[in-house]
Amino acid sequence: MVVREYELNLSATEFLYFLDCPQKFRIYRILNPLPYKENFLSSRRSLSSYKMRGYQGKKSDGIDYHNFFETFHRKYANVISQTIPPDEVCKDNVKLLYWTEQQKNYFTAKEDCYWYPIDKEIRLMTEKKRGVIDCIELCEKRNGFRIIDYKPTFDSNDHLLLLFYASLFNEYRLENKDEGEYDFDVLEVGCYYYEMGVRKVYNLKEVNILAFERIFVKSLEKILNNEFFLDKSSCWGCIFIRICKIEKSREYRS
């Protein structure tokens, strides 16, 4: 696979795949070519379409919960102050945990407009990055934005993922500054771990962003140079292991 300069645009998944094993990135990109910008920004799959593609178990549940989080504020704004949550919320522990957290936020917010998120499920694409940000909120000091990613449980790549989304958002603002769509840069990042009902938020430090950008640029350089070596330490549990073996056998025969 030869990657041309105009194809040097990474999603968070692709970036993490490349760091884990460049060969994994190569296979993923072959199976999932870079989408056209207009297609990426307008694409949206319903829960039923994911189920038709074979998503089951926790993956299917995660899609369902993301849909619940996305529509929560619109759907429950008129009843969030009630003592007893709606029946469909009480029947699901994940939804009940989120309701409890959001109700607490509602009562501590001075005005309703500061309880509502700035945006949900926002698709952004810059020259070098693209992704879907789960939630953008206004920081308590109202001088910047906070990015929240919804995840079932903790993962060792969470902080790197959040840095990717923060960089994506701030780059988008810079590339579209004339439009004035968003007023602030991202100052805080965090995850809401919905299986535990726990939220972890961190201040975004410039030193961390600069370190992330160095790693990202270096990764782009290696991709452009077609440096797709196999990291065997990442083979265990890899979803592409069968395809990878076929690819390696072809290379051996040639």
MOZI-V975509 format. One record per residue. PHI is phi in degrees with one decimal (none if undefined). OMEGA is omega in whole degrees, -180 to 180 (NA if undefined). BURIAL is b if it has 24 or more other ideal C-beta (glycine too) atoms within 12 Angstrom, else e. Layout:
PHI,OMEGA,BURIAL ; PHI,OMEGA,BURIAL
This chain:
none,176,e ; -107.6,179,e ; -97.9,179,b ; -88.8,-175,e ; -59.1,-178,e ; -69.3,178,e ; -92.6,-179,b ; -80.4,177,b ; -133.2,-172,b ; -115.0,166,b ; -84.6,178,b ; -61.7,179,b ; -61.0,-179,b ; -63.4,180,b ; -62.0,-180,b ; -68.5,176,b ; -61.6,-179,b ; -64.8,178,b ; -65.0,-179,b ; -71.7,-180,b ; -165.2,-180,b ; -53.5,178,b ; -66.3,177,b ; -63.5,176,b ; -60.4,-178,b ; -57.7,-179,b ; -65.6,180,b ; -61.3,-178,b ; -69.2,175,b ; -62.6,-180,e ; -76.6,-177,e ; -131.9,-179,e ; -59.4,179,e ; -57.5,-179,b ; -77.0,171,e ; -65.2,-175,e ; -56.7,-178,e ; -63.2,178,e ; -70.6,180,e ; -64.4,-176,e ; -70.5,-176,e ; -100.2,-176,e ; -71.9,178,e ; -162.9,-178,e ; -107.1,176,e ; -78.7,179,e ; -60.2,-178,e ; -64.5,-179,e ; -68.4,177,e ; -66.3,179,e ; -65.4,178,e ; -66.5,179,e ; -85.4,174,e ; 97.7,178,e ; -71.2,-179,e ; -136.9,176,e ; 60.6,-175,e ; -64.6,179,e ; -63.5,178,e ; -65.2,178,e ; -61.2,-180,e ; -61.9,178,b ; -64.4,179,b ; -62.4,-180,b ; -67.5,177,b ; -60.9,177,b ; -64.9,177,b ; -62.8,179,b ; -63.8,-177,b ; -64.5,-175,b ; -95.4,-171,e ; -55.1,-173,b ; -67.0,177,b ; -70.7,-173,e ; -77.9,-171,e ; -115.1,-179,b ; -58.1,-176,e ; -80.1,-177,e ; -125.5,-174,e ; -63.3,-179,b ; -84.4,-179,e ; -71.0,-179,e ; -67.6,-178,e ; -103.9,179,e ; -67.5,176,b ; -60.6,-176,e ; -57.3,-176,e ; -65.1,177,e ; -81.3,-178,b ; -63.2,-175,e ; -79.3,-176,e ; -127.8,-175,e ; -63.2,179,e ; -62.3,180,b ; -67.6,179,b ; -67.2,178,e ; -62.0,180,b ; -67.4,177,b ; -57.4,-179,b ; -60.6,179,e ; -64.7,-177,b ; -69.9,176,b ; -66.5,176,b ; -61.7,178,e ; -62.5,-179,b ; -63.5,-177,b ; -73.9,179,e ; -88.0,178,e ; -73.0,-178,e ; -73.0,178,e ; -139.5,-179,e ; -57.0,-176,e ; -65.4,178,e ; -91.1,173,e ; -86.1,180,b ; -67.2,173,e ; -65.3,176,b ; -69.9,-180,b ; -161.4,177,b ; -131.3,176,b ; 47.5,-177,b ; -92.3,179,b ; -93.9,180,b ; -128.8,177,b ; -143.7,177,b ; -108.7,-179,b ; -62.4,-174,e ; -118.2,-176,b ; -138.0,174,b ; -152.7,179,b ; 174.1,178,b ; -115.5,180,b ; -91.7,-174,b ; -63.5,-174,b ; -153.9,174,b ; -120.9,-179,b ; -118.8,174,b ; -88.5,177,b ; -63.5,-178,b ; -57.5,179,e ; -79.0,176,e ; 60.2,179,e ; -117.6,-178,e ; -174.0,-179,b ; -105.4,177,b ; -122.9,176,b ; -96.7,177,b ; -119.9,176,b ; -110.1,-180,b ; -87.9,-179,b ; -137.0,-180,b ; -66.2,-179,b ; -144.9,-179,e ; -65.9,175,e ; -137.0,-176,e ; -63.9,-179,e ; -93.7,-175,e ; -57.1,-176,b ; -65.9,178,b ; -65.4,178,b ; -62.3,-180,b ; -66.5,176,b ; -64.0,177,b ; -60.3,-177,b ; -66.5,178,b ; -63.7,178,b ; -64.6,177,b ; -58.9,-178,b ; -64.3,-178,b ; -66.2,175,b ; -66.3,179,b ; -61.3,178,b ; -60.0,-179,b ; -66.2,-179,e ; -73.8,-178,e ; -124.4,-175,e ; -63.5,-179,e ; -71.1,-179,e ; -80.1,177,e ; 61.2,-177,e ; -69.0,180,e ; -123.6,-172,b ; -84.3,-171,e ; -131.2,169,b ; -83.0,175,b ; -81.1,179,b ; -111.8,-179,b ; -136.1,176,b ; -135.1,179,b ; -172.0,177,b ; -122.0,168,b ; -107.8,-179,b ; -90.1,-166,b ; -73.8,177,b ; -73.8,180,e ; -111.9,-176,e ; 68.8,-176,b ; -114.4,178,e ; -116.3,177,b ; -120.3,-177,e ; -123.3,-179,b ; -130.0,171,e ; -70.8,-179,e ; -85.3,-178,b ; -97.0,-177,e ; -60.0,-179,e ; -62.7,179,e ; -71.2,178,e ; -64.2,180,b ; -63.7,178,e ; -65.3,177,e ; -61.6,-178,b ; -62.8,178,b ; -64.1,178,e ; -64.3,-178,e ; -65.5,-180,b ; -62.7,178,e ; -62.6,178,e ; -64.2,178,b ; -61.8,179,b ; -62.7,180,e ; -67.5,178,e ; -64.7,179,b ; -62.6,179,e ; -88.5,178,e ; 58.2,178,e ; -90.8,-176,e ; -109.2,180,b ; -75.7,179,e ; -92.3,175,b ; -98.8,-173,e ; -65.5,179,e ; -67.7,-179,e ; -101.2,-175,e ; -68.3,-176,e ; -61.6,178,e ; 80.2,-179,e ; -69.5,-177,e ; -74.3,-178,e ; -106.4,-171,b ; -62.4,-180,e ; -68.7,178,e ; -63.2,-179,e ; -62.2,180,b ; -64.1,178,e ; -64.7,179,e ; -62.2,-179,e ; -67.3,179,e ; -68.4,176,e ; -65.7,179,e ; -63.0,-180,e ; -66.0,-179,e ; -67.6,-179,e ; -76.6,NA,e
